[in-house]
Amino acid sequence: MTGEKPTDRLTEVPPPAPIQVGGNGSPGGYQFSPDEVRGVISKWKELRDDLQTDLANAQAVARVAPPGKEFASGDFVNKAAKASGETLLLQHQRMVDYVHNYIAALEKAAGIVEEQEADTHQSVGRYREV
């Protein structure tokens, strides 16, 4: 190792892959039926909740302080542990943000289907048997 700090080349959270629910949404990515997407959203929300707990733990690690005011403790924390904790915190925050964005994309794709289904039911309801 050369002693240089690693460079963070990922400066923002990538967007979710295209999502298609039923015939709606963006093709070329993940495809779900309207019934499937509800279960998928539920699992992603569970993951988000777990990541929130991990994020709180990462915040504690990032706030690490030397146990004493002697050189060895301060040097270790200031040159290694603190930077590592801050990186851990940043990566966890990015995971939380990605999962939040993915849930929003799933819900948007599912909402489009639900809106169209509601419109179809409403349109069908306007016609009466003759």
N, C-alpha and C positions, 0 to 999 in steps of 0.2 A: 504494500500500500504506500502511496506517495505522500500521504499526510494531507492531501487536498480533500476538501469537503465534496461529497457527491452533488451533482447539479440536478435540480428538479426540472425536468423538461416538460412535465405535464402541468401547465399553469391554470387549467380550468377543467371542470368536470365534463367528460364527453357526453353528447346527447344520447338518449336511449335509441336502440335499434328500431327500425320501422315495425309497427304493430298493426295487424289486421284482425279485426273481430268480425266474424261472419264475412260479409262482402264489403265491409267498410274499413277505412283506415288506409295505411300505406303498405302496399305490397313490397316484397323483397326482404322481409324480416320474419318475425314470429307471427304465426297464425293461430287463432283460437276461435272456438265456437262461443256463442254468447254464454252458454252454461259453463264452459271450461274457464272462462276469464274470471268469473267470480271467485273460484277456488285459487286461481293464480294470484289474484289481487290479495286474497287473504294470506297466502304464504309470503308474499312480498311485504305485507304489513307486519307479519311476525318477525321477519328478518330486520325490518326497520326498527322495531322495538328492541330487539337484541343488540343492534348496532348502537342504539341510543345508550344502552347500558355500557357497552364497550367504550363509547365516546366519553362518558363520565369517568371511567377508569383511566382513559388516556389523558384526560385533563389533569388528573391527580399525578400521573407520571410526569407530565410536562411541567408541573409546578415543583418539581423536586428541588430540595434545598440541601446544602451540605449539613451534615450532622454537627459539625463543629467549625470553629473559625481557624483551623489549622490549614496549612498549605495543601496537603494531600487531598483532603475532602473537597476543598474549594476548587482545586485544579481538576479533579475528576468530574465534578458536577458541571463546572463551567465549560470544560473542553469536550466532554463526551456525553454525559447523561442528559444534560439539558437539551442539547441539539437533537439527541435521539428521541427524547420525549416529545419535543416540538414536532418532529417529523411524524412520529406515531399519531399525534393529535391531528395533524394536517391530513394524513391519509385516512384516518377514521372519519373526519369531517367530510372528506370527498366521497367516501363510501355512503355515508348518510345522505348526502346531497344527491348522489346518483340514484339511490334507491327511492328517494322522495320523487325525483323526476320521472323515474320509471313507473311508479305507482300512478302518478298524474297522467302519464301517457296511456297506461292501461285503462284508467277510468275514463279518459277522454274517448278512447276507441270504443269502450263499452257503452258510454253514454250516447254516442252516435247511433249505435245499434238500437238502444232502448228508445231513443227519440223517434227513429224511423219505424220501429215496431208500434209505438204508440200512435204515430200518424196513420199507419196502415190500419190499425184497429179502429181508429176514429173514422177513417174513410169508409171502411167496410160497414161500420155501424150506420152510416148515412143511407145505405141502400136497404130497401125493404123487399122482402119476397113478394112476388106478384102472384 
